[in-house]
Every structure is written in structure tokens, then in C-alpha cells.
Amino acid sequence: MIEVINPANEAVIRQLESRTAEDADAGVARAKAAFPAWKRMPPPERTRVLRHLAEKIAAEHEPLAKLESLNTGKPLACARAEIGMAIETFRYYAGACERLLGSTIPVAGGIDITFHEPLGVVALIVPWNFPFTIASWKLAPALAAGNTVVLKPAELTPLTALEFERIATAAGLPEGVINVVAGAGSVVGRRLVEHPDVAKVAFTGSTAVGREIMRRAAETIKRVTLELGGKSANVIFEDADIEAAAAAAPEAVFDNAGQDCCARSRVLVQKSVFERFMAAMEPAVKAIRVGDPMAADTVMGPLISADHRRKVAAFVPADAPVAYRGTAPAGPGYWFAPTVLAPVSNHDRAARDEIFGPVVCVIPFADEAEAVRLANETIYGLSGSIWTRDGARALRMARAIEAGVLSVNSNSSVRVPTPFGGMKQSGFGRELGPHALEHYTDIKNVFVATGES
């Protein structure tokens, strides 16, 4: 059995039967059987079905948000925003069904035509930090492109995925187009990765698991897209609006209790303004309200589990250079106070490894060249921010930093119409925007001889 726990009070929300490898096989079989009809469905009709699905999700926006908050411990306001983004994602890709355009290529002796063909059965393996939102990033383009799917939610947070399956059935999606199989990654996830009838695996999670998925997918030459870990840099130059950067920095790492691969968990600050920045950030950190996820004024909730809290705490031993920290409730719940470590070397374990919790390292730098070196001195390359009033410097830094998603004078990483994904060991492939569709189709090339010379 899977015991689904509320991280805010450690109470059992629900008990579910953990699905098996045989259940994964059955999900793949249903998806395979449904694929031919879903592929042949005219694009305008598929658009209509997906738009109807988006509106069915919108009709259950509040119950889904409350369930997501209950299961993950994230503040209800954040869960509402995330469900809202999922609705926006389905609406966006509903319109994409009719925009998967091929091309004609002039060649000698005839004409050449390209088509975007769906892959077939796609396995979608999603994490526990943004369960419904990240599922939508994969589900919507996969379905729009004409694929059928098997969705495996994280063991810790399966509830909104199971609700989604119910909503999809009520919305009239054909049987077998969407299949949710909730179970252990080592059982269900492994079987989906190895299954010969699965054409592609789209995975979001840790870099270590991503490596294992690549190894196993190689046996059947599956297509793989991976969105993995991060250790993103938030680079603050002396000419930036220091107060604005300092006020924004805590949210950039403590949002979702730091359980975010985009978290700007390394703040690089130019030495000439280091003390000023630290002084300006302290009140912003201490103002973060950590507590009941259902309370309107809560900014940060608990960590996902007791085990994860132990892992995060290991990065802040008794002799850690804690500059200051916020507060967290006592009693039941997997609470951890927002913590600022400074000054820290870029080679320290806390600055090098992905903590995935509310701990940020503040690192001084001398000049632009050192800022680039420090920002890139990591195996990861997902996101990051650059704070400066110098437009030319902003562009130089944006080109020099090895990350897939960067923001200037902002800490925003994700928008539905724009591509999202990493470089280096943060993975490959892109979610969102028109680029995501490319990862759920094959290009078919057809030459038609016309008899012309």
C-alpha cells in the first residue's frame, strides 16, 4: 500500500494500492490500443476535445488546488496558481493540434513533403514538487501531437494525477488515451522505461535517476527528454537595484520550500555591495511566513517528507556559516526554517550539490569574469538570473552563462508559450512553447516524383 501523507501535520490522507509492473503493462496495452484512432482523429476534433478537457479542469480548479496543497504541503495560494497554469497549458496546446505544419521542399524531379507523425505510446514520469503542473507540461503537448500516454505520478503525491484521470474520462477523452499508474518508480517507472511498446519517456526528477533512465531506455532506443536537477546562480552586480534584488532573492529560492529545480540557490554578489545586499535581504528572509498551507498569509509550507528534511538538514551542520535564518513552526510537520549561508565558497558542498530545500548560499565575486566562472562552475545548467542596469553586460552574461532559462532583473523561469529546459546535467529537450511539440513527433519525409527534370 501507498500511504499518502499530509506534510504539514504528518497525518495519513489516503491509502492506495501500489501498482505493479503488470499494471504498467496493462496501461501500455490500453494506450497502444487507443493510439490508432486518436492519431487519426482530425486535428480540429482533437482541438475540441482538449479544449473541453481544459474547461473541465477549470471547473474543478479550487478542489484540485486544495488537494494539491494537502498532498504537497505547499501554500494554497501557490497551488491555485499552479493549477491555473496547468489549465493555461491545456488551452495553449489545444490550439496546437491544427498548427503542426509540415513543409514542402523544392527538389529536382519532383516535390518533397514533410509530416509530423506522433510517436505512439509515451510514458510520462513526473515528480512530487509540482505534481499537477509538470504533468500538464507533458500531457498537453503529447496529446496534442496525437500520442497516447501512460502517466506515472510520484509515489508521495499521486492524488491530483488520479483526479485528472477521472476528469479526463468525464470530459469524454476516448478510453485508453490517458492512463494513470501510481506506484513505485523502481517498479512501475522501470517497467515503463523498459517496455518495448513505449516509444518515448519524458521524465522530470533527479539527475541520478535521469542517468538510469537513459541507460535503460538505450536497450530499446527510446526517445528520452529529461528535465533534471539545478544549482542556479542569481548574479547581483554593483550597478543593480540592490534593494529590489535583495527583496526578490528569497522568493527565488524559498518558493515551494526550496523544492524547485529552478531555485536560485547560489546568490553571487559583487564584493563592493556584498554587505549592503546581505543587510537588505535579511528582513525579506525573516518576513517569510512559514506555517499552515491553508492560511492566507502563509508564504512557505513544510518539506515533503521526514526523509527529505533529514537530507536538507545535513547541509546545515552545527558549524555551518549561517548568516541568518527565518522561523518555522514546532510540532508535527516536516518544517525547516529559511536559511542563509554566507559567505560561502563555490566549492563548499552546500554550494555544489542540489539541496532541494530552503537553504541559499551567498558567494562574493570581484568582477564580470569571475561571476561567469562561478556561475558555470557546476555540473548543472537549468536556470538563473542576472541583475544589472547595464544592458550590454546583461546580454554578455546571458550568452556566457551555461543555462537553458535565464532572466534579467527578474527571477521568473517559466511561461507557457516559451521553451523551458536545461543544459549540461540538468537534462535535454524542452517543455512548453511550440518547441515541446517537436519532442512528441517524428519528421516523416515523402518525395513525390512529378516527371519533371
C-alpha positions as CSV (number, residue, x, y, z in Angstrom):
1,M,0.0,0.0,0.0
2,I,1.0,3.7,-0.5
3,E,0.3,5.9,2.5
4,V,-0.3,9.4,1.2
5,I,0.9,11.8,4.0
6,N,0.0,15.5,4.6
7,P,3.5,17.0,5.2
8,A,2.0,19.8,7.3
9,N,0.7,17.5,10.1
10,E,2.1,14.0,9.2
11,A,-1.5,12.6,9.0
12,V,-2.4,9.9,6.5
13,I,-4.7,11.4,3.9
14,R,-5.4,8.3,1.9
15,Q,-4.1,4.7,1.4
16,L,-3.7,3.5,-2.2
17,E,-2.8,0.2,-3.6
18,S,0.7,0.5,-5.1
19,R,0.5,-0.6,-8.8
20,T,2.7,-3.3,-10.2
21,A,4.8,-3.9,-13.3
22,E,1.7,-5.9,-14.6
23,D,-0.4,-2.8,-14.1
24,A,2.1,-0.8,-16.1
25,D,1.9,-3.4,-18.9
26,A,-1.9,-3.1,-18.9
27,G,-1.7,0.7,-19.1
28,V,0.6,0.5,-22.1
29,A,-1.7,-2.1,-23.7
30,R,-4.7,0.3,-23.3
31,A,-2.7,3.2,-24.7
32,K,-1.4,1.1,-27.6
33,A,-5.0,0.0,-28.5
34,A,-6.3,3.6,-28.3
35,F,-3.4,5.1,-30.4
36,P,-4.6,4.4,-34.0
37,A,-8.0,6.1,-33.5
38,W,-6.5,9.1,-31.5
39,K,-3.8,9.5,-34.2
40,R,-6.4,9.5,-37.0
41,M,-8.8,12.0,-35.2
42,P,-8.9,15.1,-37.3
43,P,-6.9,17.9,-35.7
44,P,-10.0,20.2,-35.3
45,E,-11.8,17.5,-33.4
46,R,-8.7,16.8,-31.2
47,T,-8.6,20.5,-30.5
48,R,-12.2,20.5,-29.4
49,V,-11.7,17.5,-27.1
50,L,-8.6,19.1,-25.4
51,R,-10.4,22.5,-25.0
52,H,-13.3,20.7,-23.4
53,L,-10.8,18.9,-21.1
54,A,-9.2,22.3,-20.2
55,E,-12.6,23.7,-19.2
56,K,-13.4,20.6,-17.2
57,I,-10.2,21.1,-15.2
58,A,-11.1,24.8,-14.8
59,A,-14.4,23.8,-13.3
60,E,-12.6,21.9,-10.6
61,H,-9.8,24.5,-10.1
62,E,-10.4,25.0,-6.3
63,P,-10.9,21.3,-5.3
64,L,-7.8,20.4,-7.2
65,A,-5.8,23.3,-5.6
66,K,-6.9,22.2,-2.1
67,L,-6.0,18.6,-2.9
68,E,-2.6,19.6,-4.2
69,S,-1.9,21.8,-1.1
70,L,-3.0,19.0,1.2
71,N,-0.8,16.4,-0.5
72,T,2.4,18.5,-1.1
73,G,2.2,21.0,1.8
74,K,2.5,24.0,-0.5
75,P,0.5,27.1,0.4
76,L,-3.0,27.1,-1.1
77,A,-2.3,30.3,-2.9
78,C,0.6,28.7,-4.7
79,A,-1.4,25.6,-5.5
80,R,-4.2,27.7,-7.0
81,A,-1.6,29.5,-9.3
82,E,-0.1,26.1,-10.3
83,I,-3.5,24.6,-11.2
84,G,-4.2,27.8,-13.1
85,M,-1.0,27.3,-15.1
86,A,-2.0,23.8,-15.9
87,I,-5.3,25.0,-17.3
88,E,-3.5,27.6,-19.4
89,T,-1.2,24.8,-20.7
90,F,-4.0,22.7,-21.9
91,R,-5.7,25.6,-23.5
92,Y,-2.5,26.6,-25.3
93,Y,-1.8,23.1,-26.7
94,A,-5.4,22.5,-27.7
95,G,-4.8,25.1,-30.3
96,A,-1.6,23.5,-31.4
97,C,-3.3,20.4,-32.9
98,E,-4.0,22.5,-36.0
99,R,-0.6,24.1,-36.1
100,L,1.6,21.1,-36.5
101,L,2.6,22.1,-40.0
102,G,4.9,20.3,-42.4
103,S,6.7,21.9,-45.3
104,T,7.3,21.5,-49.0
105,I,10.9,21.4,-50.2
106,P,11.8,22.1,-53.9
107,V,13.9,19.3,-55.2
108,A,14.9,18.0,-58.6
109,G,12.5,15.6,-60.3
110,G,9.5,16.3,-58.1
111,I,8.5,17.7,-54.8
112,D,9.3,16.8,-51.2
113,I,6.8,17.0,-48.3
114,T,7.3,16.6,-44.6
115,F,4.8,15.5,-42.0
116,H,4.9,15.5,-38.2
117,E,3.9,12.0,-37.1
118,P,3.0,11.1,-33.5
119,L,5.4,8.7,-31.8
120,G,2.8,6.3,-30.3
121,V,2.7,5.4,-26.6
122,V,4.5,7.9,-24.4
123,A,5.5,7.3,-20.8
124,L,5.4,10.5,-18.6
125,I,7.1,10.3,-15.2
126,V,6.6,13.3,-13.0
127,P,8.0,14.5,-9.7
128,W,6.4,15.4,-6.3
129,N,7.3,19.1,-6.1
130,F,4.9,20.4,-8.8
131,P,2.8,17.3,-9.5
132,F,-0.2,18.6,-11.5
133,T,1.6,21.4,-13.2
134,I,4.5,19.4,-14.5
135,A,2.2,16.6,-15.6
136,S,0.3,19.2,-17.7
137,W,3.5,20.3,-19.4
138,K,4.0,16.8,-20.7
139,L,0.4,15.6,-21.1
140,A,-0.9,18.6,-23.2
141,P,1.8,18.6,-26.0
142,A,1.9,14.8,-26.1
143,L,-1.9,14.5,-26.6
144,A,-2.0,17.5,-29.0
145,A,0.6,15.8,-31.2
146,G,-1.6,12.6,-31.4
147,N,0.2,10.4,-28.9
148,T,-1.5,8.3,-26.2
149,V,0.1,8.4,-22.7
150,V,0.8,6.5,-19.5
151,L,1.3,8.9,-16.6
152,K,3.3,7.8,-13.6
153,P,2.9,10.3,-10.7
154,A,5.4,10.4,-7.8
155,E,4.7,7.9,-5.0
156,L,4.4,10.7,-2.5
157,T,2.0,12.8,-4.5
158,P,-0.4,10.8,-6.7
159,L,-3.7,12.3,-5.7
160,T,-4.2,15.1,-8.4
161,A,-3.0,12.7,-11.1
162,L,-5.7,10.3,-10.2
163,E,-8.2,13.1,-10.1
164,F,-7.0,14.2,-13.6
165,E,-7.7,10.7,-15.0
166,R,-11.3,11.0,-13.6
167,I,-11.7,14.5,-15.1
168,A,-10.4,13.3,-18.5
169,T,-12.9,10.4,-18.5
170,A,-15.7,12.8,-17.7
171,A,-14.5,15.2,-20.4
172,G,-15.0,12.4,-23.0
173,L,-11.5,11.5,-23.9
174,P,-11.5,8.1,-25.6
175,E,-10.8,5.1,-23.4
176,G,-7.1,4.4,-23.2
177,V,-5.8,7.7,-24.4
178,I,-4.8,8.7,-20.8
179,N,-3.7,6.0,-18.3
180,V,-2.5,6.8,-14.8
181,V,-0.5,4.1,-13.0
182,A,0.5,5.1,-9.5
183,G,3.3,3.0,-8.0
184,A,7.0,2.9,-7.1
185,G,9.5,4.3,-9.5
186,S,11.6,1.2,-9.1
187,V,8.7,-1.0,-10.2
188,V,6.2,1.0,-12.4
189,G,8.7,3.6,-13.7
190,R,11.3,1.0,-14.5
191,R,8.8,-1.2,-16.4
192,L,7.6,1.8,-18.5
193,V,11.2,2.8,-19.4
194,E,12.0,-0.8,-20.4
195,H,8.7,-1.6,-22.1
196,P,9.2,-2.3,-25.9
197,D,5.8,-0.7,-26.8
198,V,6.7,2.7,-25.2
199,A,8.2,5.0,-27.8
200,K,9.3,7.8,-25.6
201,V,9.9,8.6,-21.9
202,A,9.6,12.2,-20.7
203,F,11.0,12.5,-17.2
204,T,11.3,15.2,-14.6
205,G,13.3,14.4,-11.5
206,S,16.8,14.0,-10.1
207,T,19.9,13.8,-12.3
208,A,20.8,10.5,-10.8
209,V,17.5,8.9,-11.8
210,G,17.8,10.6,-15.2
211,R,21.1,8.8,-15.9
212,E,19.5,5.5,-15.0
213,I,16.6,6.2,-17.3
214,M,18.9,6.9,-20.2
215,R,20.8,3.6,-19.6
216,R,17.6,1.5,-19.6
217,A,16.0,3.4,-22.5
218,A,19.0,2.7,-24.6
219,E,18.1,-1.0,-24.8
220,T,15.1,-0.2,-27.0
221,I,16.4,3.0,-28.5
222,K,13.6,5.0,-26.9
223,R,13.5,8.8,-27.3
224,V,14.0,10.5,-24.0
225,T,13.6,14.0,-22.7
226,L,15.0,14.8,-19.3
227,E,14.4,17.8,-17.0
228,L,16.7,17.2,-14.1
229,G,18.5,19.0,-11.2
230,G,19.8,22.5,-10.9
231,K,22.0,24.7,-8.9
232,S,21.1,28.0,-10.4
233,A,23.0,31.3,-9.9
234,N,21.4,34.6,-9.1
235,V,24.1,37.1,-10.1
236,I,23.9,40.6,-8.5
237,F,26.2,43.3,-9.9
238,E,27.1,46.5,-8.1
239,D,25.1,48.7,-10.5
240,A,21.8,46.7,-10.0
241,D,18.9,47.9,-7.9
242,I,20.2,46.2,-4.8
243,E,17.1,46.7,-2.7
244,A,14.9,45.2,-5.4
245,A,17.3,42.3,-6.0
246,A,17.5,41.6,-2.2
247,A,13.8,41.7,-1.8
248,A,13.3,39.2,-4.7
249,A,16.1,36.8,-3.9
250,P,14.3,34.9,-1.0
251,E,11.3,34.0,-3.1
252,A,13.6,32.8,-5.9
253,V,15.0,30.1,-3.6
254,F,12.4,29.6,-0.8
255,D,9.4,29.3,-3.1
256,N,7.9,25.8,-2.7
257,A,10.2,25.5,0.4
258,G,13.2,25.4,-2.0
259,Q,11.9,22.2,-3.6
260,D,12.4,23.6,-7.1
261,C,15.0,22.7,-9.7
262,C,14.9,26.3,-10.8
263,A,15.7,27.6,-7.3
264,R,18.4,30.4,-7.4
265,S,20.2,28.7,-4.6
266,R,23.6,30.3,-5.2
267,V,23.4,34.1,-4.9
268,L,26.6,35.6,-6.4
269,V,27.1,39.2,-5.2
270,Q,29.7,41.7,-6.3
271,K,32.1,42.3,-3.4
272,S,31.6,46.1,-3.4
273,V,27.9,45.7,-2.5
274,F,28.1,42.4,-0.6
275,E,27.4,43.8,2.9
276,R,24.7,46.1,1.6
277,F,22.9,43.2,-0.1
278,M,23.1,41.0,2.9
279,A,21.6,43.7,5.1
280,A,18.8,44.3,2.6
281,M,17.9,40.6,2.2
282,E,17.8,39.8,6.0
283,P,14.4,41.4,6.6
284,A,12.9,39.8,3.5
285,V,14.0,36.4,4.7
286,K,12.7,36.9,8.2
287,A,9.4,38.2,6.9
288,I,8.7,34.8,5.2
289,R,5.6,33.4,7.0
290,V,6.1,29.6,7.3
291,G,3.1,27.7,8.5
292,D,-0.3,26.2,7.8
293,P,-0.6,25.8,4.0
294,M,-4.3,26.7,4.1
295,A,-3.7,30.0,5.9
296,A,-4.0,33.1,3.6
297,D,-0.8,34.7,4.9
298,T,1.4,31.6,4.6
299,V,4.3,32.0,2.2
300,M,6.2,28.8,2.7
301,G,5.0,25.3,3.8
302,P,6.8,22.2,5.0
303,L,9.2,19.9,3.2
304,I,7.6,16.9,1.5
305,S,8.8,14.2,4.0
306,A,10.8,13.4,7.1
307,D,13.4,11.7,5.0
308,H,13.8,14.7,2.8
309,R,14.0,17.0,5.8
310,R,16.9,14.9,7.1
311,K,18.7,15.3,3.7
312,V,18.3,19.0,3.8
313,A,19.4,19.4,7.4
314,A,22.6,17.5,6.6
315,F,23.7,20.6,4.5
316,V,23.4,22.8,7.6
317,P,25.6,21.2,10.3
318,A,26.2,22.9,13.6
319,D,29.3,24.7,12.3
320,A,27.7,25.9,9.0
321,P,28.2,29.6,8.3
322,V,24.6,30.6,9.0
323,A,24.3,34.4,8.4
324,Y,20.6,34.4,9.4
325,R,17.5,32.3,9.2
326,G,13.8,32.7,9.4
327,T,11.4,30.8,11.7
328,A,9.3,27.6,11.3
329,P,6.6,26.0,13.4
330,A,7.3,23.4,16.1
331,G,5.3,20.2,16.4
332,P,4.1,17.8,13.8
333,G,5.0,18.6,10.2
334,Y,8.2,18.5,8.2
335,W,9.2,22.1,8.9
336,F,12.5,23.8,8.0
337,A,13.3,27.4,8.5
338,P,14.5,29.5,5.5
339,T,18.3,29.6,6.0
340,V,21.0,31.8,4.5
341,L,24.6,30.6,4.4
342,A,27.3,33.3,3.9
343,P,30.0,33.9,2.9
344,V,30.4,30.5,1.2
345,S,33.0,29.2,-1.3
346,N,31.7,27.9,-4.6
347,H,33.5,24.6,-3.8
348,D,31.6,24.0,-0.5
349,R,29.2,21.1,-0.5
350,A,26.2,23.3,0.1
351,A,27.1,25.4,-2.9
352,R,28.0,22.5,-5.1
353,D,25.2,19.9,-4.5
354,E,21.5,20.4,-5.2
355,I,19.9,20.8,-1.7
356,F,16.3,21.0,-2.9
357,G,15.3,22.8,0.3
358,P,15.1,26.3,1.8
359,V,18.9,26.9,2.0
360,V,20.7,29.5,0.0
361,C,24.5,30.2,-0.3
362,V,25.7,33.7,-0.8
363,I,29.0,33.9,-2.6
364,P,31.1,37.1,-3.3
365,F,32.7,37.8,-6.6
366,A,35.1,40.5,-7.9
367,D,34.2,41.2,-11.5
368,E,32.3,40.0,-14.5
369,A,34.8,37.4,-15.5
370,E,34.7,35.8,-12.0
371,A,30.9,35.9,-12.0
372,V,30.8,33.9,-15.2
373,R,33.3,31.4,-13.9
374,L,31.5,30.9,-10.6
375,A,28.1,30.7,-12.3
376,N,29.3,28.0,-14.7
377,E,31.4,26.1,-12.1
378,T,28.7,23.4,-11.7
379,I,27.5,20.2,-13.4
380,Y,24.1,21.8,-13.7
381,G,22.7,24.3,-16.2
382,L,19.0,24.9,-15.8
383,S,18.1,28.5,-14.9
384,G,19.5,31.7,-13.4
385,S,19.1,35.4,-13.1
386,I,21.3,38.5,-13.8
387,W,20.7,41.8,-12.0
388,T,22.3,44.8,-13.6
389,R,21.3,48.2,-15.2
390,D,23.9,47.7,-17.9
391,G,22.1,46.3,-21.0
392,A,25.3,45.3,-22.8
393,R,26.5,43.4,-19.6
394,A,23.2,41.7,-19.3
395,L,23.5,40.4,-22.8
396,R,27.1,39.3,-22.4
397,M,26.2,37.5,-19.2
398,A,23.2,35.8,-20.7
399,R,25.3,34.5,-23.6
400,A,28.1,33.4,-21.3
401,I,26.2,31.6,-18.6
402,E,25.6,27.9,-19.4
403,A,21.9,27.6,-18.6
404,G,18.8,27.0,-20.6
405,V,16.5,29.6,-19.0
406,L,17.8,33.0,-17.8
407,S,16.1,36.2,-16.6
408,V,17.4,39.7,-16.4
409,N,16.3,41.8,-13.4
410,S,13.8,39.1,-12.7
411,N,13.7,35.6,-11.1
412,S,11.0,34.2,-13.4
413,S,11.7,30.9,-15.2
414,V,8.5,29.6,-16.7
415,R,5.9,30.8,-19.2
416,V,3.6,28.6,-21.1
417,P,4.4,30.0,-24.6
418,T,8.2,29.9,-24.1
419,P,10.7,26.9,-24.0
420,F,11.9,25.5,-20.7
421,G,14.7,23.1,-20.1
422,G,18.3,22.7,-19.2
423,M,21.9,22.3,-20.4
424,K,24.7,20.1,-19.1
425,Q,23.5,17.6,-16.4
426,S,20.2,19.5,-16.0
427,G,18.9,17.5,-18.9
428,F,18.0,18.0,-22.5
429,G,14.8,18.6,-24.5
430,R,12.3,21.4,-23.9
431,E,9.0,21.6,-22.2
432,L,6.4,24.3,-23.1
433,G,6.1,26.6,-26.1
434,P,5.9,25.3,-29.6
435,H,9.3,23.6,-29.0
436,A,7.8,20.9,-26.8
437,L,5.7,19.5,-29.7
438,E,8.9,18.7,-31.6
439,H,9.8,16.1,-28.9
440,Y,6.5,14.3,-29.3
441,T,6.6,13.8,-33.1
442,D,8.8,12.3,-35.8
443,I,9.5,14.1,-39.1
444,K,8.4,11.9,-42.0
445,N,9.8,12.9,-45.4
446,V,7.9,12.0,-48.6
447,F,9.2,12.5,-52.1
448,V,6.7,12.7,-55.0
449,A,8.1,12.2,-58.5
450,T,6.5,14.6,-61.0
451,G,8.4,13.5,-64.1
452,E,10.0,16.9,-64.4
453,S,13.7,17.2,-65.0
